[in-house]
Structure formats: structure tokens, C-alpha cells
Amino acid sequence: MNERLAEARAVAGMALPALRALAGAGALKPLPPRRALQAARAARALGLGAAGGCAVSAARDPDGLAVIDERGTLTFAELDARAERIAAGLRGELGVTGSRPPRDLAVMCRNHRGFVEAMLTASRLGADLLLLNTDFPGPQLGEPPAGAATLDALAASRAPTPPAPPTPGSLVILSSGTTGAPKGAAREPSASATLGPLTSLLEQMTPHARDPIVIGPPIFHGFGLAFLGLALFIGAPVVLCRRFDPLAALEAVATHRATHLVGVPVMLQRILALPPDERARHDTSTLRAVGSAGAPLAPDVATAFMDAFGDVLFNLYGSTEVGFASLAGPADLRAAPGTVGRPPRGTTMKVLDVGGRELPPGVTGRVFVGSGLVFDGYTAGGSREVVNGLMSIGDVGHMDAAGRLFVDGRDDDMILSGGENVYPQEVEDALAGHPQLADAAVIGVEDPDFGQRLRAFVVPQGDETVTEAALADYLRERLARYKLPREIVVLDEIPRNPTGKVLKRRLRESG
């Protein structure tokens, strides 16, 4: 009872700003009695999850576009109807329910309507949904049997409509696995948990019903998935492409008059690397917000992107385990280009020392976050360290006097070189500003004299030729001597996972 009371109070405290933000996004508007009743029934039956959000949007704006992909378009009414039929087929023909085994569903899918339909189906059944990385090899997963049902076949099912799920299913997202095997992170966010972050995103990034959102990152992971959920909830169409291409992204913005574009930093770098005349051929003046997340956004990249596309850039920060932790808008990124900003509504963020005490501005420590979006634990057991109700995000950083957070690096990436603490991210940020480099990554390696040292990997821009000596001179002007990498390796490509994170274990293996 106390938990329910606390939940009710938390929702009530967020209600007024949330209602204002939803009204501003066009998600609250007067409806004809029949549609209003349909929306109320959908919300009561399916809750505030993905299926409920889509069903409410279908009642509110049935002819509004929901998904745009290589197969064409789906309206919210069409998407909602297909999800209902697919759920009916899975339950009636394959026995999948959310109340008894088999309760679990897994989806391995690139960015197209099939993913959206699978997610909505699981939500309608109350099944637990495991989102699989599309980089997983076939032998690791097992191959589908011959004659396996397709989504199109299930959508034609005449099985009875499944009842509303007795309990919501959980969503299991795999960690990035950049340093080891990916781990499943399960969460069942409540209404109060999602209301605060949702309100902050609506207030600051101003998405609106019927305004297209181009999603670049994989929607099987947190960043892309969050904006998919946001779009379903407010009634905005998502523009999806199986693989990211920088020119195609600009074409999508221009063709669909998109107001929002989301991408990981390397995607923004690839857009910036396009010849200026190619960028200029596509009208991106409709963009109100471009969201970056999933990996560190180098200060020089943030500034260059805003110089090219206007002050529309937002840097979002979080993790699979703690969810959405902070947001920096254009004003913050102009004033302090390296910042990840401040926490959204309903979220607490602190920098703590090894004893769990909060550190003053300018002092580096471990970053801890508290909110209702913190995950429920890894599916194989275990969790992250918690101090006074706040969970470690796994990074070290510092606050400035304005309360903005700066991430200095991963807490397990720090190396001790000649008695000095060094974080590779600072060197990566410096290299990102070099005009002849398309990409860079830095790792720590063992050193017989200094204990550890930095090794940098760089990718030249186009046909550019760069030398280790020239790069060393460039860094020497920007970094303290003890932070300079002892060696710089030129590569054709930095290994990254689909969400843009550097696969540092592969760099270490490459020698």
C-alpha cells in the first residue's frame, strides 16, 4: 500500500508539467466522443506501454502516419490492427501468452516495421521481450526452423483477439558488450518513472504529433528504442532505414520534412564528413532538434555540427542500466561543448568519492544516478553498485559551477601511467578535432617502464595522409605530456558495435 501511495504521489507531482508538455506536443486535444471512448478503453486495457501508446494514438489520429520504411507507410490504425492480429496469431496458433509459459519472446531485427510490430505484439500479450543485437552470429542463436510463421502470415490470423494482459511484460535490453559478453538488463518502468524524463524531452526537444522523426541508431538498444516509444506515445511518425547512411539520412529529413533526427556521435561525424555541396543539396531547415547519445560526443564535433546545421543539437547521456540520466541543449553545448548537461525531471545525479561522499564542482569522481528508470538487475544475476539509493553508471566525471556534468571516461578505462591518472576519452576528444581524421579511439596498454601507456588508433579522412609525427605535434599543443599516446596506429576503420560504441577489446586483440 505504501508503494502504491508513493507512486500516486509521484505521478500527481509530475501531472501538471506533464499535461502541459503533452498538450504542447499535440498529444492532448479534444476528440469526438467515440474516439475519446476508444482511447480511454485502450489506455485502461493496455496501460502506458508500447501497445497502449500505439492504440491511444490510433484512436486519436487513425490516419496519421506511424512508420515510414522501405516498404512504404503504415498509419497508426493499420499498425495497431496488425499488432492485434499478430498477437492473436501467436496466442491462438502458437500458444504464446504473458500469463504462463511460454512467456518470453525475442526479436532480432534491423530498423523497419517488423521490429515495431514485434514490440507491440509482446506488449499486447504481456510477454517479456528480449531485444537481440543484429551483430550476433547465426550459430550463436540457432537457426529458425523451416516453415516458421512470418509476421505477415500471423497478421492474417483469424484467431480471437487476446485479452488484456494481467501483468505487463518486462523489456530486456542487452548491454553493449564493448569490453566483454553482453548482459541482459531487465526493467519494468512505472508511470511515475517515465513521466519525468518524458516531460523533460517534450519540453526541451519539442517533438510534436505528426512531425516525422528520423531514427538512425538501432532500435534494439536504449537510445533508438526510447525515441520509438516517444513517437508511438505522442503520435509522431518514425522514419526507419535498415542501415544508417549519412546521405540517406539527410535525404530522409528533406523528403519527409522531418523535425527531429537522432543518431550516435559517429553518425553525426559521418554527416559532417560529407562534402559541403552534397549537404547543401538537401533542405534540413525543418529540423528543430538533433539528438546524440550512445557514446561520447566530442566537443569539436558538437560545435562543428551546430555551425553546419544551426543550434539544434542535444546531447543525451545514460546507460542500459540507469536509463536516461541527463540532457544538454544547444545553449549548454555552446557554453560548454563537452558537457552532457543536467538530469531530467525525477532524476538525481551526483559525483561521489570512494567513500560515497558528494564531491564539489571541478573534482572528478564516480557518477551515480537515481530514478525510476534504473534497471531491475541483470537477467543472469547481479547488478551495479548502489550508494545511498543511487546506482553507479560506470563513468567518472565532474560537475561545473552551473550544475552541468562532464564525463571524463569510463571508471574501468582509467590508466596509471608514470604515477599519473589518465583517461583515454580526453585524448579521443582532442583527436576528434583534427581536420584530417574521420575517427579515432584510444586504449590503455601495459608498459614495462610506466606501468601503462596510451595507444591511439586513427582513421584518416577520405584520401588524406597523416603521419604519426604530425599527430603527435598536434596533441602536444593540446594535452599535458603525460597524457600523450606513446604510439599512434593508422587503421581503415575503428571497430564499433551497431550503437556506435568502440569495441576496445578488438583493438587490444589487434595488438
N, C-alpha and C positions, 0 to 999 in steps of 0.2 A: 504493500500500500504506500509506504514512504517513497519507493522508487517511482510509482505512478504519479504521486503528488509532485515530486521534484520534476518529473517530465512535463507535467501540465504547467507548472510554474515557469519552466524554461521556455516552453512554447509560447505562453502568454507574454513573457518578457520580450520575445522576438516578434510578436504578432504584428504590431503596428508598423515597424520599419519594413517587415517582410511584405505586408499588404501593399504598402506604398511602392516598394520595388517591383512587385508583381504587376501592379496596375501600370507602372511606367513601362514595363516590358510588354504590355498588351495582353497579359495572361488573365487579367480580370476585366471583364466587360459584361454589360447586360446581355442576356441571352433570351431567346424565346422560351416560354415555359417548357416545351417538350425537350429542347436541348439542355436546359438547366437541370431538368429532372434526370436526363440521361447522364450528364456529367456527375451529378451527386451520387447516383447509383454506382457508377464506375469507381468513384473515389472510395465509397463505402465498401464495395466488394473487393477491390484490388489494392487499396491503400495508396501510399505515396511512392511506391516503387516504380520501376520502368514501365510495367504493364499499365499501372494506374495512370501514370503521366500521359502515356500514349492514348489511352482510352478517353481521358478527360479532354485532351487536345482534339481527338476525333469528334467528340460531342460538341466542342466549342467551335471548331473550324474544320468540318469534314472534308472540304475541298482544298484545304491548304496543303501545300507540298510538305512531305515529311522526309523523304530520301531522294537524292539525285545521285545516280551512279551510271556505270557503263551500260546498264540495261534500260535506262530511261528514268522515269519518275514514279514514285508512289505517294498518294495522298495519305493523310492521317487516317481517313476512313478505310482506305484499302489496306494500309499497314496493320491497323487494328484488327480488321476482319481476317487477314491472313494469319496473324498471330493466334487468334482464337481458334481457327481451323487446324493449324499445325498442332496446337496444344491438345485439341480434341483427338487428332490422329495419333499423337504419341500416347495419350491416355487410353484411348479405345482400342488401338491396334497393337501397341507395344507395351501397354501396362505401366507407363511411366506416370507416377504421381508424386506429390510433395508430402504425402502423409505416411507413406510406408515404402520400403524398398521395392523397386529401385528408385531412390530419391535423387541421385546425383546425375547431372548432365555435364558434358564437357563440350566446348566449342573451340575449334581451331580454324580460324577464318581470317582472311585479309579484309581490308576495308571495303565492304559492299553490303547490300541489303540483307544478305544471308546472315551476317553477324547480328544485325539489328533484330531480325525475325527470331533467331535462336534465343537471344537475350530476353525478348518479350515473352517468348513461349515458356521459358524457365520461370519467369516471374509469374505468369498466369497459373502455372502448376504448383508454385511454392517449392520448386526443386532447388537444390544447391547447384550453383553454376560455377564450374572451373574454367577459367579462361586460359587457353594454351598459347604459348609463343609459336608463331608461324615459322620460326627458325628451327624448331625441333625436328630431328630426322625421323623418317617413317619407321625404321626399325625400333626406335625408342618408344614409339606409341603403339605399334601394332597396326596392321592394315585393315581397312573396312572390309567386311565380307561382301561377296558378290551379291547383287540384288538388294543392297541396303536401300532403305527408303530415302527419298530426297525430300527437300523442303517443299518443292512444287507438288510432289505426289501427296505429301501429308496435307498440304493446303487444300487439296481436293477431297479430303476425307468428309464423310457424312456422319461420322460418329457424333454422339451427343456432346453438346457444349460442356466442358468440365466445370464443376462447381468452383466457387471461390476457394482459394487455398486456406486451410485452417490456420497455418502459420506462414510467415514469409520465409523464403529460402535465403541462404547466405550467398554472398558473392566471394569467390576465392580468386584472388589475383596473385600471379607468381611474381616474386621479386626478380630484379633484373638479372641476377646471376653473373655479374661482371667479374667477380673475384672467386666465385665458387658455384656450386649447383644451385639453381633457382629453388626458392622455398615458397610454399603456398601460404598466403596471408588471408585469413577469413575475417569478414566483418558483416554485421547486420546493423547499419546505421539507423537510428531512430529519427523521428520527425524533428525533434529539438536539435539533434546533431547536425542535420543537413540544413536547417533553416538559416542559421547564422552565416556559414560560408556561402550559401546560395544568395542570400541577401547582399553580401559584400560584392560578389561577382556581378549581380544585376546592377547594383549602384555604380560600380566603377567602370565596368566594361560595356554596360548598356546594350546587351542583346535585346532583340525585340521579336515578337511573333511575326512570322512570315519573312523575316530577314535572314538570308542564307548564311550559313557558317561553313567555311571550307576547313575540313579536318585533315591535317597532314599526318600526324603520328598514328601508330596502330591503335585501334580502339579496343584491343585486348588488354591494354595497360591503362594505368590510372589517369593520365592526362587526357588522352583522346576519349576515353570512356566517360570522364567527367563532363566533357562538353557535349557528348552524345546525349547523356542523361539530361543535361540542362536544356538542350534543344527539344527533346521529347516533352519536357515538362512545360515549357513556355509556348510550344507550338511553332518552332523555327525549323526550316528545312536544313538538313546536313548534306553537304556535297562530299562524296566519298570517292576515292580512287585507290585501287589495289596497291599500287606502289607510288611513293612520292617522287615527283619530278618537278624541279623548280619552275620550269617554263609552263608546264601544265597547271601548276598551282596558280600562277598569275593569270593564265587563260580562264581558269575556273572563276576567279574573282571577277574578271571583266565580263565574262559571258553571263554569269548569274547575278551580277551586281551585288556580290557578297559584301556584307558589312563587317564580317569577322573572319579572321584566318588564324588558325592555331598550328604551331609547329615547334619542334625541338630546335635548340640553337644551331645544330649543323644544317638543318633545313633552311634557316634564315641565312646562314653563311652561303649556302648554295644559290639562294636567290640573289644575294648581293654579288656573287661571282659572275652572274650573267652579264654580258656586255650591256652597257647603259642603253644603247639603241634598242636592244631586244626588250629590256624592261619598259622602256618608254612606249613601245607599241601597244601595251596593254593598260587600259584605263583602270587604275586601282583607287580612284578618288572616292569610291563608295566606302572604303574601309574606315570603320570607326575604331576598331581595336584589333591588334595582332598579339596573340598570347604566346609566350615562350615558356617552356618548362621541360622537365625530364633530365636536364644536365645543366652544368654551369653556363651562364650567359656572360661571355667576356665583355668587359666594359667597352672596348673599342668596337665590338660588333654591335652592341646596343646603340652607341652613338651613331655609327655609320648607317644602321638601319633607319633610325629616326631622321637622319639627314636626307636619306633617299625617299622615304615614304611618309614623312611627317611624324608628329608626336602622337603616335597611335600604339606604341609598344608597351606591353605589360609583361613583367617577369614574375611568374608564379613559382612558388617553392613548396616542396613537400616530399613525401616518400610513400612507398607502398604501405608501410607500417603505420604512419601517423596521418596520412591523407594530406589535405590542403592545409598548409601551415602559414604562408604569408604571401603578400602581393605587393609589388612595386609598380606604380603607374608611371606615365611619361614624365611628370614633374619630378618624381623621385629619381628616375633614371637620368634626367638631365642634370640634376643637382649632385647625384652620387651614382655614376653609371654602374658601379659594381654591386649595388645593393639588391637584395631580394625583398626589401620592403618590410611591412608590418603585418601582424596577424589579422585575419578577418574577424568578423563578429563571432563571439562564442569561443574564441581560441586564445590560449595563453602560450606565450613563448618566452623562454628565459635562457640565458647563458650562465652555466654553473661551473664552479671549480670542482676539483676532485673530491672535495668534502661535501658537495651538494649545496654550496652557498652561491647566491646570485652575485655575478661579477659586475663591476661598474662599466660604463661605456669606454670603449677603446681597449679593453682587456679581453684576450682570446680565451675561450673555454669551450666546453661541450654544449651543444644546442639541445634543449629539451622542449617538448611540446605537449600541451594538454588540450583535448577537445573530445567531443563525442564521436569524431571520425577515427580515433585511434583504434587499431585493429584488435581483434579478439585473441590473437595468438597464431603461431604457425600451425598449419594442419598436422605436421609431424611432431608437434610438441615444442614447448619453449616459447620465449617471447623476447622483447627488448628490455633493457634496464629501465626501471621506473624509480624516480626520486620525487617524493612528496606529491604524488599524483601526476607527475609529468614524465613522458616517455622520451628516451633518447632517440634522436633522429639519425644518429650515426655520423654527424658532422661536427666540426669545430668552427667557431666563428666569433664575431664580436658585434656589439651594438654601437651606434654612434649617438651623439647627444640628442638627435631628433627621434630616437627610438627605432631607427632602421637597422635591420640585420645585414651583416656581410658574412658570407660563408668563406672561410679560409681554406677549407679542404675536408676530406674525409678523416675521421679520427684515426682510422687504421692506415691512412696513406702517409702520415707524417713520418719523416725520416730524421735520424740524428746523425748529422754529418759534421765531423770535427768538433763535436760538442754543441752545435747549433741546431735548433729545431727548424726544419724546412718543410714547407707544404708544396707539392707539385703544382697545385692549381694556380698559384701566383705566377709560376713560370709559364704555364699554359696560357694564362691571360695575357702575359707580355708577348708571347709568340703570336697570339691571335691578332695582334695589331700590326704585324709585319705585312706590308702590301704584296709581297711576293709569295706568301704562304696561303694555301687553301685550307689547311687543317694542321693540328698539332696535338700531341699528347706527351705527358711526362710521367715517368715512374721512378721509384727508388730501387736501387740495386745494391748488392753487397760490395764493399770496398775494403781491401786489406789494410789500407793506411788510415782511412777516415771513418771506418765502420760501415757507412753507407754513402752513396752519392746519387745524383740525379742523372738519368739518361733521357734525352729528348728524342722524339720521333716527329718528323715534319713531312708534309706533302706540299710540293711546290704548286703555285697557281698556274694552271694551263701549261704553256711551254716555257715558263720561267725557269731559270737556272739559279740555284742558290748554293752557296758554299758554307761549310761548317765555320770557317773563319769569319765570314761576313755576319753570320747569325750570332756568333759569339760576341763580336763587336757590338752588334745591335742590343743584345741582352746586357752587356757590360754597362751600357749607358742607362739602364732601367732598373737593374737589380743589384743588391749587395753581392759582394764577391762570393760569399759562402752559399748563395742561392743559385749560382751559375751551374748549369749541367756540365759534367765532365766530358760528355760525348753527345753528338747530335747525329741521328741516323735519318737518312732520306728514304721515304717509302712512297710507293704508288698510291697507297690508301691506308688510312688508320682503321683498324678493325673495330667496328661498332655493332651493337645489337640493334634490332628494329626500332627501339625507342631512343636511339642516338647516344647511348652511353658507351664509353670506350671500354673495349674488352681487354683490360690490362693484363689479365693472365696470359692472353695470346701474345701480347708484346713481350712479356717476360720469357715465354717459351721460345720466341724468335731469337733470343739472345741479344 
